[in-house]
Amino acid sequence: MSFDKLKTDLSFLLTAMQNEPEDAHEIYLQIQDKLNELKAFGMPLPEDLVKLEAELEAEFAAAARAGAQSRD
């Protein structure tokens, strides 16, 4: 897959995330996959997307912890 195609896909995912926040976890997984593709090709990772991935991961982990605590 070309770098331009990956950039286009990532742009689409970010737009979708803004327009459909209820699907944020699915979009997070897709961003993660695209970043992994970039890594596999030895391409540089966009710092803003790496930061977004980390922030979403932390958000989902916090939500999971909160949900686990409420069940206890």
C-alpha positions in Angstrom: 0.0 0.0 0.0 1.4 3.4 -0.9 2.1 6.1 1.6 -0.4 8.4 -0.1 -3.1 5.8 0.2 -2.4 5.4 3.9 -2.5 9.1 4.5 -5.8 9.3 2.7 -7.2 6.4 4.7 -6.1 8.0 8.0 -7.6 11.3 6.9 -10.9 9.6 6.2 -10.8 7.8 9.6 -10.2 11.1 11.5 -13.1 12.7 9.6 -15.3 9.7 10.4 -14.4 9.9 14.1 -15.4 13.6 14.2 -18.7 12.8 12.5 -19.6 9.6 14.3 -18.3 9.7 17.9 -20.3 6.7 18.9 -17.9 4.6 16.7 -14.8 6.0 18.3 -13.5 2.6 19.5 -13.8 1.0 16.0 -12.1 4.1 14.5 -9.4 3.8 17.1 -8.7 0.2 16.0 -8.6 1.2 12.4 -6.1 4.0 13.2 -4.0 1.5 15.1 -4.0 -0.8 12.1 -3.0 2.0 9.7 -0.2 3.0 12.0 1.0 -0.6 12.2 1.0 -0.7 8.4 3.2 2.4 8.3 5.5 0.8 10.8 5.7 -2.4 8.7 6.8 -0.3 5.7 9.3 1.6 7.8 7.6 4.9 7.2 7.6 7.7 9.7 4.6 7.8 12.0 2.6 11.1 12.1 3.2 12.3 15.7 -0.3 13.7 16.0 -1.8 10.3 15.1 0.5 8.5 17.5 -0.6 11.0 20.2 -4.3 10.5 19.3 -3.9 6.8 19.5 -2.4 7.0 23.0 -5.1 9.4 24.2 -7.9 7.2 22.9 -6.2 4.1 24.4 -6.0 5.9 27.8 -9.6 7.0 27.5 -10.9 3.5 26.7 -8.8 2.0 29.5 -10.2 4.5 32.0 -13.7 3.7 30.9 -13.0 0.0 31.3 -11.7 0.5 34.8 -14.7 2.7 35.7 -17.0 0.0 34.4 -15.2 -2.7 36.3 -15.4 -0.7 39.5 -19.1 -0.1 39.2 -19.8 -3.8 38.9 -17.9 -4.5 42.1 
